């Protein structure tokens, strides 16, 4: 097969791709590493989302692989160094899921403040517990953004209409950043952002520096009664430390769209009534997925036709 698709990635652009190439669509192939390795061995392209682990063990025998398409903005599940050694182009969709992920982050913030999932479950069970679901307004709260890239900026832009105060931490953004000033965002340190915010929303990439960055020490810097939202990468939070803080009633609520291991192993965190858990749906809107898949398919097609990829992580042409 020319192209292997190892996850449930669909869309009009995939249909068009199947008309031009021999495409193997296996939505659960990511669960079977040995079979994935066998099929990728002679393929020219591999298209994945976030569940397929594209590491050196997978790529070592990929004799014909020219391009890996990551249907999403993050690519921490792909070993870029291993791809570089094999001369394989890694392309992705850096911009197409920004709006969907930003909207989910705000939805989770509002759901925490107004206890919407809990109220829904209670009412559907036949109860009418109005006083139990006393919530809080978002207006006048201080929201701290960890990460002020595309998604962090999109969240800040949308939060302005709620009348919030905005702090942000991003090591690559200076205090005099023009857009930050226009949005009224105070760019400051990680410690100041954590300690001054009523709500923390994470929008950082996953790397060696951010892996379990939000540990017990950092969580204890947050205000007592603050809220924490993570729609970025699960490994940024040390989940065991988060459970420890939840047991101590330090945080008023937590919403996690992402986990350290996906699908996660059931743990104590599922037992907390003030925790909202969703299955990594930040980019899962019809609009975002159509754009993301179209962007990646276009680049895969370009590379297979000896043309440069437009949205690439390492280089636009195969190197070997």
C-alpha positions, 0 to 999 in steps of 0.5 A: 500500500502507498499510504497507511492510515493507522487511526480513525481519520476520515473526511472528504480529502481522505476519500479523494486520496483513496482515488489517487493512491492505494490507501490502507485505512485501519482505524485501530492499527495504533493498538497493534504495534507489530502489525503497524510495523509490518505494514509501514515497512513498504509504505510511502506515507503514514498518516496518524493522529495522536495515538500512534507512537511513531518511534525509532522502533517503528521507523527503523525498517520503514524502507520506503517511507517518505512522509509522515502526516500528523493530523493535528497541531502537536507532534509529540507522539512522533520521534522527530530525530528518528524521522530526521535520520531516515530523511522522512518529512514530518508534516502537520496542521499547526493552525486548523484546530486552534478555534475548536481547542480554544472554545473547548477550554472556555467551555470547560472553564464555564462548566467548572464555574457553573457545575453544569455536568454535575447539575445535568447528571443530578437532574436527569436522575430525577432530582431538583437540587438547585442550592447544591449547584450554586456557582460562580461568575467568570466576570472579574475573575483573573485567568492565568494562561500557561502558554501564549501561542496560537491557542493561548492567544485565541483563548485570551481574545475570547475571554475579553468579552467576559470581563476577566483579568488576564495573566500569561506565562510563556518563556518565548513571549516578552512582557512588551509583546504587542498582541498581549498589550492589545488584549490586556494580558500581563505577561509574567513568570510561571510563579506569578501566573499561578499565584495570582489567578483564580483560573489556570488554563494550560496551553503549552506544548509537551517537551522535556521542559514542560513534562510534569511541570505542574507538580505538587510544588507548582500546584501549591502556589495556586490560590486556595479555591482556584480552578485548573483546566488542561486541554493541552497535553496530559503529561504536563500535569503530574496526576498523582500530585494533582490527586494529592492536592484535590484530597486536601481541598486546595482546588475548587475544581479541575477539568481535564481533556487530556491525560498522561496515558490515553486511554487512561487507567481508572484511578482516584481522580475519577471519584472527585465530584469537582473534576470534569473529564473529557476524552481529548476532544479539544480538536474534535469538531467537524469543522476543525477535523475537515480542515486538519485532515485536508491540510495534512493530506495536501502535504502528503500528496505534495511530497509523494509527487516530489513537491515541497510540503507546506506545513512541515516540522523538519524539512519539505523534501525527503532527504534520502 
